């Protein structure tokens, strides 16, 4: 077993997965448990790097060398799929489109869906062939169709990585076959999986398919957790001799979704056991709750010189919080707001929400205007001027 330093970010970085980029680097050392939590330490994982995080809150529950740049093997196809789904939603192609298979795609080594050169294959078949049997031929066929050639498509993959702030990721191909300057990290891949789940829920279900038949050949999803854990619904495995065995797995239990990433495990069984152990650790020891909905007011503020006298303020987005099990009952929320003067724009900060646990602040969030308020008419402004003078 490899030695590791667990990082348990129990009581901070508690922000919404509306931005999976909030799965951020830690200080690299252990963080002491607080609030009387009694969860067991993370499991021992035999892999080069790993991470488990909550999807909704962005909370990192445990990690090891999560920012180290490592060959991602076929986990590369998470970004291939992201770009494909983006074009699909934009209407640049349709699932029913026929795509001609080039000799280049047909000759791809490694895992394949076994398309034939010169044949026409539906885009939907290629997308399923990309995700379920992890077809390298499907990846290249889609890349050529959408960008003209794989090189141009990979440039789009890298541009998307920069947009999503995947700072330790660079792609050299769309397949994950070994190549120079082709790498990612456990943190980046966890975040990328979160973006896929968040941005393309209508396509995510394909990741849960256990088998796929094309051309009379049935192939099975290499994610063994789909058979072992009923809560697992994705997301991707990978393997090359250089990368070892890799997996990004996601599961839900009691409305809580976790994502675990394991890179460089020594065997297929080891990656499966590691992925499940991290998920079990997170579900057993933590719970995530929706504290505030985006449109639900936390309180109201007095508005002067406006068309209305009061204005609801809130977080402005769904706010999820992940804490050790049992700690939510000790959570205290305190609101601080001040009167405001119109005009007020939607989303304008007007106060602060303070969250504390055992009298210790764990996070502060701005309270923002949940709607805009224009200046009042002459009479309203005049009356408020008098009230303010006496106030």
Phi, psi and omega in degrees: 000143179275144175286150179212158173249108181290145175239109182253097179273080190280326195232019173207179194059034184268084184228168188283146178284006170305338171230094180300348176298349179284358168282090193252164179297145176266183178278001175086357181238174181289147176245129184292149177285146179229182176057026176069021181292146184233029182290152178288158178293164179300154179292157175283124185244126178266089182197165181290321178202159181196165180198150168224134184217156175275133182293313188286319183269339186081005183290128173275122183268327175194151181202159175213117178050045188287345180255005179287134181282120187224148174300122184271356183052222185286357171297344171309325186292349172297318178284324174305314179294322181299314180293319178299313180296324179296317178292324179297314179293326181285355179081016180286341171201168181237156181298333180276355180296145175267132182241125181281135183270125180276166175297325180299312180296317182299325184275001183300134178277177176081205182295138183216161171261356174070051170282159181253141179301136178085349180278161176252124184238139180294148179300323180297319177298320180293321178296316177295322177293331176291316189274321190271299176273002178060048185289120174292327178294322178294320180299313182290321179299317178293318180299315180295320181294321186272334184233359180095321176202166184294324181301314180294323179293319179296325175299322177292322177300315180291325176296320179293322178300320178293318179299323181273005178059041173273088194283343180245038183229134171210135181250143174248348177204175183264358189254325187099004174297146184306135179201154177294146179056040176237110186202164172206189180221163180299321180293314180298318181290326175296317179294317180299318176300319178298320177296320179298315180294318182288314190276333185228058181297335182288342179250345186299331185300338178297335180291345181267354181294131184274339180208163179212134180246124174220132178063029181080006180249122177262126177238150184252145176300131182281357177278093184295342180293339177297333178268333188266339184223115183295342179275346181283130180230022178159181023222321181193148173242168176202155177197131163218167180298322181287322186274336189078199182262129187231154177204142163242118182239145176227143182212156176237141172214126178052047176068009177255129179245130176242155175233125176243140181231130179231126180239134173076038173285154186281346181205166178298318179296321181296319180293322179295313180295322180292315179300317181288321180299320179292320177297314180299318179301314181294313182293324183288329190249348184229161172217144181246133179231147174276110182277317181220136173274154188302320187260002182268124182294143172271329177191188177234156174238153176280131180249126176258148176065022183247173179287346175222156185269341180229156182216128176286140176234151181200191181287328179085000176201162177294127181249112177257147178226130177252125180223163172303147182303133181093345184282337182299330181291342180263359185285136177239139179240129179235133183250133175233119180225161176233158175301154181231159179240131180290155003282150180234131182269154175300130179086002180291129179296132182225005180179191184219139171255122179252128176252131181224153180226122184053043176071008178250129179294131177248340179191149171236136179233140176289140171264129187240160178295128180273355170203164180275153176229120177278164176297145180284175177285180185301319180294315180298316179294322180294316180295319179293327177298319178294316180298320179293326180294316178288331180291000000 
